[in-house]
């Protein structure tokens, strides 16, 4: 498209044409010619661009305008008034060029309006070109139509009619096309008839008759007055059966060729007609002062030709109201219908194809109506002028052995004629089927059937099979379906192309070849997790048209292809996926381990006496196979065994053991404190005594602070006697050396033994005899 910039540059050149006044004379003519050329070029560019000039992204300018017409364009000439409604920040500073049908008629600045235009009937394109101070240009346009009004008129048989008599109105409007009509008759009734209308008035009075003609959105009116007076009853005439009616049709239908066109019709009325006038409808009339009732009054009229004749009788009563009678004389022959075949001889063809038929009917009158039935469900209706003409028809749907029927109807009846056959060919409707649409193994033989619906076209047909795997049958006139093997799994689109004179039709079906069915899945993030462990499962199965059944091992299932599942509690879960396809089922499984945070625990460690042997019992729980251990054994040693070996502590003191358990779901630790007690120091001393004397033992046992107190003593005196006293005395019955032991026991049960020899001396023996005897008197010794 030519840009508006080009137009603007040319406008600028024209705007500078006044500068040529200072040039030499021999350039003036050349410049004038060039200016004319430029001006014509601008008009040409505008004409080819005025529907929408290419915009230059004038974001601050939006040209627009509105218009009004003094007579709404309904009466020519009319005045066009334009209003500049452009918007944008630059609208008030821009320059505007106004064009009508490519001719500039005004230039304005700002938002001022151009001058008004007075135009005759026609369609005018008003184009507004807006130019900003920075030479950015945009445009807008409107199409404005002004119409010539029709001459609205209608006639009345009489402007004064008698009550209960009919008034007749005939449309006489000229200069109208594609118009609609609306009659109002002043008595509440209306009509949209475009020709003659008759209305019966049942009340006296004055009535305004209005005809409104509407075309191109404009309405035009014509109004006339009608007076209805009291008068005699409506006029009646006898029909051919002798019945007096207010409206009569006299019919004469000629069935023989020898029947003459001319005939004489008698008109008789049971009423007295004063000042009557009869229009026989064939251009002749009759009138008189009085027409007496039949049989005294009778009027005969001879019709010289066939046709349909409108008969009007007007009788003016003494009060000047008119009674109007309308009748019709039909003098017709039955139409003889004839159809001539296609002018081009083409009664067969591929749709859409056009052919024609000629109306060769005879005995056609002005009231004859023709109805063509083309055999394909479509009809067309024509008036008598169709006689001798050719009617063209486009066959759009396929059908064979169609017969065209022409019906001619006039007031005497209808007759028909047919012509055929007509064959409306089309492409065949390709259809295909197979004995197997799904096979479970490659290289399986599949038979395809050609189910094409063939058109009635009898010529040669060709077929082409494309199997979708890179192989095809090539074009062949053999209609039978082929067999085919697919070497690899996959989905294949098998296409059948059917070709006849009218073209190619295509149909396809899908064939699926499956390979081995194999269930499989993977999981994320891993198969080991902690309580409330969410696992995403991804299907990796092989197969098509699969359905899925997941069992997560915790009494929950899913039928999704790729489910996400949360294992809410700890445990070992056997997850299975069962897939089902057209070719069977397959199952895959995997184990998910869900653990808790470990709970570190150490078996009880008792306080012990030197030397102390400590056992390390790991009683931790909620462990996975991946648990790791770190023992701080209390003596500065570290172990990573689940259960470290026993350790012997040789020094008294307080010791702390710590166990750290690291597992999948976290870390936990525990400590145990125990004490190793020092042994008491047992000791005693004893005096050397003589046989028979008490031997005192002095307990000198001791214990280190923090290791309890001395609570028990166990003495063994070496003579099979013992004591638990702290500082016992003992009487030895015999002299000798005795091995005495003292066991000192602390309050924590720690023991120490002290052994020492105790000596018991023999007492010297004293013996004497008393002589002379062993008794005597006191004082004699």
Protein Blocks (a to p, Z undefined) as FASTA:
>chain_A
ZZfklmmmmmmmmmmmmmmmmpcfklmmmmmmmmmmmmmmmmmmmmmmmmopcdehiakb
ccddddddfklopaccdddddddfbecjklmmcccdddeehiafbdcehjbdcdddddde
dddddddddddfkopacddddddddddddddddddfbfcdcehiacddddfbehiahiac
dddehlopacfbfbbcddddfbgcdddddddddeehiacdddddddddddddddddddfk
opacfbdcdddddfbfklcfbdcdddddfbdcehiaddehnopacddfbdcddfkbccdd
ddfbgcddddddddddfkopacdddddddddddddddddddfklpabdcdddddddddfb
ehiafkbccdddehnopacdddfklgopacddddfbdcehiacddddddfkbccdddddd
dddddddddddddfbfbdfbehiacddddfbdcdfbfbdcdddddehnopaebjafbfbd
cddddfbgcddddddddddfkbccdddddddddddddddddddfbfcdcehiacddddfb
ecehiacdddehnopacfbfbdcdddfbgcddddddddddfkbccddddddddddddddd
dddddddddddddddddfbehiafkbccdddehnopacfbfbdcddddfbgcdddddddd
ddfkbccddddddddddddddddddddddehiacddddfbdcdehiapafbdcddehnop
acfbfbdcdddfbgcddddddddddfkopacdddddddddddddddddddfbfcdcehiZ
Z
